[in-house]
Amino acid sequence: MSDFLWPGLILAAVLIWAVWCFNRLVRLRNQVRTAWSDIDVQLARRHDLIPQLVRTVQAYTDHERSLLTAVTELRARAVESQHPGQLAALENELEQSLSRLFILQESYPDLKADGNFSQLQRDLVETENLLQYARRFYNGAVRALNDRVLQFPDLLIARVAGFSTAEFFSAAEDQRDVVSVNREGMK
């Protein structure tokens, strides 16, 4: 080959690599967005079930107002939040409050026997399982995107094209402690 062709071939190879790298970054960013959408769908389902659960429990437990109010307020704050880190912390608090709410059934046999409460509890447990899967998928997608955005040579294209790292859905430091639940503290 002539010396005249080498610069053209090198330029063509660099352009092909840049396009390939850009397309991979777009695919990873879209995967993060899709995964976040999956979390959002499950959170919306959970948020829709909570008012029904609160109404059902209220019918049996008039003196558990503080717990019911906390669950309702946490749900409202979580619905408004769009920031993954803040939402993760709110959702962890909400999970803990819901756990305390489910423990109430031991103190109220009529509530435990209520078919609507049992169905809502099953629906929430199913939603929690789907949420755990969605969170793992989202965090995996975030890891893959962040790796590419931060690793050389992909970071060259990422910086030029305006790609940035995404935030993991994780518990806040104060949310990682084991929650102790006792009946006396709930009344």
ZITALIN-V267877 format. One record per residue. N is the residue number from 1. D_CENTER is the distance of its C-alpha to the mean C-alpha in Angstrom with 2 decimals. Layout:
n:d_center
N:D_CENTER
N:D_CENTER
This chain:
n:d_center
1:55.53
2:56.74
3:55.43
4:54.58
5:51.93
6:49.91
7:48.29
8:47.32
9:45.78
10:43.86
11:42.57
12:41.61
13:39.74
14:37.83
15:36.95
16:35.82
17:33.64
18:32.16
19:31.38
20:29.89
21:27.72
22:26.63
23:25.77
24:23.70
25:21.72
26:21.26
27:20.08
28:17.49
29:16.27
30:16.15
31:14.24
32:11.44
33:11.74
34:11.89
35:8.83
36:6.89
37:9.16
38:8.41
39:4.85
40:7.05
41:9.76
42:8.55
43:7.61
44:11.00
45:12.61
46:11.77
47:12.97
48:16.00
49:16.91
50:16.94
51:20.03
52:21.88
53:21.27
54:22.42
55:25.48
56:26.36
57:26.23
58:28.14
59:30.97
60:31.61
61:30.69
62:32.17
63:32.22
64:28.49
65:27.83
66:26.11
67:23.33
68:22.99
69:23.03
70:20.33
71:17.98
72:18.96
73:18.60
74:15.13
75:14.09
76:16.00
77:14.52
78:10.87
79:12.17
80:13.85
81:11.31
82:10.14
83:9.97
84:6.81
85:8.89
86:10.24
87:7.35
88:6.14
89:9.86
90:10.37
91:8.08
92:9.95
93:13.10
94:12.61
95:12.30
96:15.43
97:17.21
98:16.69
99:18.12
100:21.06
101:21.49
102:21.84
103:24.37
104:26.50
105:27.60
106:29.81
107:31.70
108:32.15
109:33.70
110:33.80
111:30.05
112:29.62
113:32.00
114:30.37
115:29.24
116:26.82
117:25.07
118:25.00
119:23.57
120:20.81
121:20.04
122:19.99
123:17.75
124:15.17
125:15.53
126:15.14
127:11.98
128:10.60
129:11.91
130:10.42
131:6.84
132:7.93
133:9.43
134:6.85
135:4.83
136:8.51
137:9.54
138:7.42
139:8.67
140:11.96
141:12.28
142:11.75
143:14.31
144:16.66
145:16.69
146:17.15
147:19.87
148:21.73
149:21.52
150:22.89
151:25.39
152:28.93
153:30.19
154:27.04
155:26.38
156:29.64
157:28.43
158:24.95
159:26.69
160:29.26
161:26.84
162:24.42
163:21.40
164:19.23
165:16.59
166:12.88
167:10.72
168:8.68
169:5.40
170:7.89
171:9.91
172:12.78
173:16.20
174:17.35
175:14.49
176:15.45
177:18.74
178:19.70
179:19.98
180:23.50
181:24.19
182:27.75
183:29.30
184:31.68
185:29.03
186:27.53
187:30.79
